[in-house]
Amino acid sequence: MEKQKKEQGGNGGEPKGSLDRQHTVRVVMISIGAAVGGFIFGFDSSVINGAIEAVTEQYGITAGVTGFVVAISLIGAAVGAWFGGPVANKWGRTRVMLMVGVLFLAGSVGSAFAFAPWDLAAWRVVGGVSIGAASAIVPSYISEIAPTKLRGRLTSLQQMAIVFGIFVALMMDDVVAGAAGGAGADFWFGLEAWRWMFLAGAIPAVLYGVLALRLPESPRMLIANGDPEKATEVFEHVHGRTESETKALVDSIRKSIRSDSKPSFKDLKGGTFGLVPIVWVGVVIAAFQQLVGINVIFYYSNSLWRSVGFSPEFASNASVITAVTNVVITIVAIFLIDKVGRRPLLLVGSTGMTISLVLMALSFFNASIADGEPQLAEPWSTVALVAANAFVVFFAVSWGPVMWTLLGEMFPNQIRGVAVGIATAVNWLANFAVTVTFPALSEFSLPFTYGMYAFFALASLVFVFFKVPETKNIPLEEMSDRYKRQRRDAKKSASGAS
């Protein structure tokens, strides 16, 4: 048996050896196509930044209503993530991708032609549902179609697409506002510039819909739904393996999936606060990615840069520079993740983020208040500036891409779609909590606020060290063994308690 397993690759049934150039390019292009959902995610998160001031002035709304309009899409995203996994298990990954494209198109066009704040908020929810669903299924899809040796790099494309979407949205907002003479000024066809910012989202939405029609279905999802023949065709087309190699892989996947039941929320039930431990690990990882406060840097960066002495114009440019830094370092992470591993990157990232956030807290502890705004003198202005950018670097090389990689690969086949959906929904809810509380917390105390984010960064370091398993080079089918043991232990605990 050992000899047979070794001949099949020694990794749970996945054939050994590297893909040839043609099939490597093919699987990379498929992963890039799926990751356009991440681009939509990033684009939607940032496009509102260039439009919101003009929307506030045009409709004469209060700061509270403005904050609600900005943050409401995150609630829609949590809903989309929660249901995205189960729906993808039933309909298929690519059909849900098509649905994502349609919903985001509707949300973009609806937001562009909104006639009142409540109308804009409603369309923001529609767009939020679409990006939430995309964030739940893209990591699963890429991990399920990628060969083990490339899985980390390919699932990291999700984060690459997100940060690239953020960058494009910020640049597009700047270009459109500059060409029109302001976000509230009339632009093409008599529509205000801010409406064109939203309307631009129709382009990636249509592109994603077209790509979804051409992408192959996840072979592991096909096997779970009783179609191993089609799954075999997909593996042969994408990986270019021989018939015997593909058969061994398909057989391994079939053994890892309980064919007598469809994946559902009941499969997640266990003895630790109602969920199996591996699901809790995913949920906590997803929460920590946002609780360290990364989106504060992107959503409120202009205020931060002004506090260290930059002019409003340069503060806007500095935000774009930060977005570019995020993109570049994410590319570095993509090249490191399959060589260094997931745990080392997370441990380095958590350590660096903790130190950076402590330095930011100390900087603002030494700030003076002028006209109700914090002002930093030297050397603390330089310390805050370096620390903020170091925080982005450490996040981008670790928790940004690695969380999506782990969520896509750490769960066994049987529960992956549902578990990723729950963890991603928690990620969106944590994002919402950080976004809506930062203005009030910063008004109360910036040192306390950044100190709190530093605490979460330190807690993430401890959690990764003790609880997060390394998944580098481990085939997805081997994840099932850990899950089955946890399920058996949970059942024994439940029967013993009764």
Buried (B, 14 or more C-beta within 10 A) or exposed (E): EEEEBEEBBEBBBBBEEEBEEEBBEBBBEBBBBBBBBBBBBBBBBBBBBBBBBBBBEBBEBEEEBBBBBBBBBBBBBBBBBBBBBBBBBBBBBBBBBBBBBBBBBBBBBBBBEBEEBEBBBBBBBBBBBBBBBBBBBBBBBBBBBBBBBBBBBBBBBBBBBBBBBBBBBBBBBBEBBEEBEBBBBEBEEEBBBBBBBBBBBBEBBBBBBEBBEEBBBBBBBBBBBEBBEBBBBBBBEBBBBEEEBBBBBBBBBBBBBBEEEBBBBEBBBBBBEEBBBBBBBBBBBBBBBBBBBBBBBBBBBBBBBBBBBBEEEBBBEBBBBBBBBBBEBBBEBBEBBBEBBBBBBBBBBBBBBBBBBBBBBBBBBBBEEEEEEBBBEEEBBBBBBBBBBBBBBBBBBBBBBBBBBBBBBBBBBBBBBBBBBBBBBBBBBBBBBBBBBBBEBBEEBBBEBBBBBBBBBBBBBEBBEEEBBEBBEBBBBBBBEBBBEBBEBBEEEEEEEE
